Amino acid sequence: MESPLKQKTVSANRALAITTLSHMMQHIFVGMSVLYPTIVSELKLSYTEFGLAIAISSMIGGLLQLAPSVLSRRFARHIILGVGNILLSIGTFLTSISRGIIDFLVGRIVSNIGTAPTHPMGTAILSTKFEQRKIGWALGMYYGLAYIGNIIGPIFITLLAILFTWRISLIVFSLPSLIVGVLLIIFLNGDKKFSTNVKEGSLKQDIIKILKTEGVLSILFAQVFIAAAIDIIMITTYTPIYLAKWINLDDVNRSIFYTIELVGGVLGPIMLGRIGARKGYMKTIIFSTLFAVTSVVLLALHSYASIILAIHLFFVGFFCFSFTSLIQSYLVNLTEGASRDLIVGIHFTLLFSIVSLWTAVIGYVIDHYSFLQAFTLMGFLGTVGLAILVIKMRHFIGKI
């Protein structure tokens, strides 16, 4: 007779649905970037100060990406993920009542601590529920559908900000992640697969084993440069400012064009995830990264709003937002068991830490030069990373 705990096994589709909903809440928070021009203006911040605030908070959140993977060796993954959603809610509320750079920074730090479990825990939960040949599809759905939050966020956050204030808007949007955090803890409770139950003293050996896995260090090194050009944090942070300061769009039109980019971000991971599963993840990563870097650099050619800019932004979202899910699909297929928690944690620790630095650098370049120089630098760094992938990983193409 099965134990009661085993009888509570959560289905793969249920796990995908609720973890994707959790991920969507995180990206509704990302959608608050549409308010950055207003927040910068009201709090009287320079773009250097703004970039540093984003960098510091992202750095702290990035350095904590590995923490959930370590904690999951003692606590159930869905509990860690649920608590993260609750912290995100608190951080969003604190941001809404900020009066200066310090208040804004504290709110961002708490929010980024809350988002830290999202990727390692969500990916780990799904990797226990889907067989290897379906992981790419599952992660494509996990990211693609979650990016709907990027669309919902800017539309409704902008609407509430226009009707009331940006502060009221953030207070309202602090509630959904609180609710989802509680739902995660309740509805994913009871499945033994969400607890890794790793033996004492195996963490060091697991990390060493992961880093010795052929191909891991090369792709981690490449992403240091690629992230500067096409990481979702870079795109969602600076696209609204680009539309406001370079294209000179008002709040409503800025939200429309930004939303078009985010629609591309929804479709890209889903479609490219399927292609990666069939054609090989590394092939797909290389070609999609090439198109992503090119699309970012070419944004400097636009000087006014047009249908061509709208289409261009769609493809920026389509290719740039796909990078993360494709990289994770590649990495989790190199590992198994608790190592999957760790490899995703290592990946995001490095990624978010590096991106936080690039965010500050790009903010400085925009502040002292222009978007032309910023996009040129991003393109150069992205090309360096792409070259590393091609050179170091060419013998892996077709294997995974």
N, C-alpha and C positions, 0 to 999 in steps of 0.2 A: 504493500500500500504506500502511495506517495505521501510524503510529508506535506503539511499545509503550505510550507514555504515554496515547495516545488510546484504546487497547484496554482500558485499565483504568477506563473511565468507570463511576462508581458509579450504580446505579439510584436513582430518586427515592424509592421505598419503602424501600430500604436506608438511604439518607441519613436519611429520616424516623425509621426504627426506632432507629438508633444514636444520633442526636442527641437523640431523645426519652428514650432510656435514660440518656444523660448528664444531661439536664435532670431526670430523676427522681431521680438521685443527689443533685443539688443540693437537691431538696425533701425528701429524707430528712433532710438536714442541717437544713432549716427545721423539721422535726418535733421537733428537740431542744428547741424552745420549750416543750414540755410539761414539761420538767425545770426550767424557769426558777424556779418557786416554790421548789423544793428547792435549786437552786444559790444563789439569793439568800439563802436561810436559812443554808446551810452556810458560805458565804463572808462572811456577816454584812454584806450590802450593804443600803443603803437603796434605795428605788425611784428616788430621784433619781440615786444613783450608778449603779444598774443602767441607767436610761434613758440616762445620759451615755455609759456604756460601749457600749451598742448604737448610740447616735447617732454617736459618734466612729468606730467600726469601720465602720458603714454609710456614713458620710460619705467615708471613705477609699476604700471599695469603690465608692461612687457616683462619686467624682471620677475613678476609673480605668475607668469604663464606656466612655469614648471611646478609651482606650488600645488595646484589642483591634482596634477599627475602623481605627485608624491603623496598627497593626502588621500588619494583614491586607493592607496595600498592599505589604508586603515578605515576609510569611510566610504559608504556607497556613493557612486558617481552622481546619481540623481539628486542626492542630498546636497552635495557640493554645488551642483548646477542651480538648484533651487535657491540656496543661500546667496549665490552670486546675483540672481535676478532681484532679490530683495535689497541687496546693497546698491545695485544700479538704481533702483527706485529712490533710495535715500539720497544718493549722489545727485540725481537729476533735480530733486527738490532743493538741495543745498545750492545748486547752480542757479536755480530760479530766484533765490533771495540774495544773491551775491551783490555786493556794493563796490567792489574793487578787485584788483588783480589777485589778492590773497584769497578772498572769498571764492572767486571764480576757480582758482587753482585747487582749493580744497574740494569743491564740488566735483571737479574733473577727476581728481585723484580717487575719491570714493567711488565714482562711477566706473573708472577704469579697473579698480580692484574688483568691482562687481562683474565686469565683463570678462575677467581673466579665465574663469572656468568654461566659458562658452565653447570655445573651439576644441581644447583637449578633451573635455568631458563629453561634449556632443559627438565628436568623432569617435571616441572610445566606445560610447554606448552603442552607436550604430555599427561599429566594426564587430561587436559581439553578436549582433542580430542578423547581419547580412553576410553571405558567403563572399569570398574574394572577388569573384567575377561580377558581383552586383554592387560592390562597395563604391565604385566610381559613379554608378547611377544614383545610389542612395545619397552620397555626399553632394552630387550635383543638385539633387532635389533639396537637400538640407540647406545648401547655400543659395541656390536659385530662388526657391520659394521664400526663404527668409529675407532675401533682398527686396521682397515686396514691401517690407518695413521701410526700406529706403524711399519708397514711393509714397506710402501712406504718411510717413513722418513729415516730409517737407510740405505736402499739400495741407494737412490738417494743422500742423504747427504754424504754418504761415497764416492760414485762415483765422485761427484763434488769436494769433499775434495782431492781426489787422483789426479784428472785432474787439479785442481786449488789449492785452499787452504781451510781450514775449515772456514775461514772468508768469503770468497766468497760464500761458500756453504750456510752459514746462511743468508747472504744478499738475496740470491735467494729465500730461503724458508721463508723469512719474507713477501713476496708478496701475497701468496695465502690467508692467514688469513685476510689481508687487503681487498682483493676482496670479500671474503665471508662475512665479516662484513657489507660491503655496500649492498650486496645482501639480507642479513637478514632484514635489515631496509626497503628495498624496497618491497620485495616479500611476507613478512608476515604482511605488513601494512594493517590496516583496519578491523581486526577481533577483536570484542569486548571481546572475551574469553581470549585474551592475556593481558587484563587489569583487575586486581582484583577489583578495586573500593571499597576498604575497608573503613569503616567509621573511623573517627578520634577517637583515644584513645583506639582502640581495640587490639593493638599489645601486650601489657602486658598480657591481658586476654587470648589471643590466645596462647602465649608462655606457660603460666601456664597450660592451658588446655592440650596442647601437652605433657608437661612433666608429667602430671598426668595420661595420657593415659596408661593403663596397658600394660606392656611389653616394652615401649619405653626406660626407664632409664636402664633396664637390658641389652638391646642390645647395647645401646650407651656405657655402661661400658665395655662390652665384647670386643667391637671393639678397645678400647684403647690398649689392649694387642695383639689382632689378627692382627692389622695393622702393628705391628713391624715385623711380619713374612711374610705376604702375600700381603700387599697392593701394588697396581700397581706402586706407586712411589718408594717403596723399591726395587721392582723387576727390574724396568727399570733403576734405578740409578746404582745398583750394579752388575747386570748380565754382562754388557760389561766389567766392571773392573774385575770381577771374571774370565771371559774368557781370558782377557789380562794377568792378573797377576797370576792366579792359574792354568789355563790350558795352558797359554803361546801361545795364538793364535795371528797371525798377523792381520792387519786391515781387509783384505778381508775375511778370514776364521771366524774372530770374527763376522763380519756382517752377514755371512751365518747362523751361529749357533744361533745368536740372533734373526734373522728373523724367524727361525723355532719355537722358543719360542713364538714369536709374532703371528704366524699363529694359534697356540693353543689358544692364547688370543682372536682371532677373533671368533673362533668356540665355545669356552666355554660359553660365555654369551648367545649366540643364543640358543644353545642346552639346557643348564641348565635353561635358562629362560622359555623355553617350559615345561621342566620337573617340575619346580617349580610351574607353573600355574596349572599343573595337580595333582601333588602329595603333594603340600603344600610348601610354601616358606621356612618355618623354618626347615622342614625336609631336604630340599635340601641344605640350608645354612650349617647346621651342618655336613652333610656328605661330601659336597664339601670342607668345611674348613678343615676337618680331612685329606682328600687327599692332599690339598694344603700345609698344614704345613709339612706333612710327605715328600712331594716331595722336599720342600726347604731344609730341614735338610739333606736329602740324597745326595744333590749336593756335599757335602764335600767328598764323596766316590770316585769321579772322579779325576784323575790326568793327563789325556790326552784326546784329542779329539777322539771320536768314534761314531758309529751309535747309541750305547746305550745312550751316552750323548745327542745326538740330539733328540732321542725319549723322554728321561727324560725331557729335556727343553720344549718340546711340551706340556707335561702334567703339567709342572710348570705354563706355560701360560694359559692352558685350565682351571685349577682350580683357580689359584690366581686371574686372571683377572675377574672372574665371581662374586667374592665376592661383589663388589660394586653394580652391577645391581640387584643382589638378595636381598641385604639389602634394597635398595631403593624400590623395588617392595613390600617388606614386610611393610615398613614404610608408603608408600603412601596409602596402603590399610587400614591403621589404621585411616586415616584422610580424610578430604575433603575440597574443596574450597581453600581459602587463607592459611589454615593450612598446606596444602601440600607444598607450597613454603617455609614455615617456618621450617617444620620438616626436609626437605631435606637440608635447609640452616644450621640448627643446627647440623645435621649429618655431613655435610662436614666441618663446622667450627671446630668441635671437631676432626674429622678425620685428616684433613690436619695439624692442629696444633700439634697433637700427632705424626703424621708421621714425621713432620719436626724435632722433638726432637729425635725420633728413628733413623732418618737418620744420625744425628750428632753422636749419640752413636755408631752406627754400623761402621761409618767411623773411629771413635777413636779406636774401637776394632780391625779393619783391620790394622790400622796404627801401633798399638803397639803389636798386637798378630798375628792373621792370620784369614783366612776365616773359618777355622775349628771352632775356638771359636765364630766367628760371627754367623755362621749357628746354632751352639749349643744354643746360646742365643736367636736367633730368634725362634727356635723350642720350647724352654722353654716358652717364652712369648706367642707364639701362642697356646700352650697347655693350659696355664692358661685361656686365653680368651675362648677357646673352652669349657673348663670345666664350666665356668660361663654360657655359652649358654645352655649347657646340664642341669645344675642344676636349673638355674633360669627360663628357658623357656620350660621345659619339658611339662608343662601343656598346653602350647600353640600349641604343635606339632599337626598338623592336622586341626587346626582352620583356618590358613591363608596360 
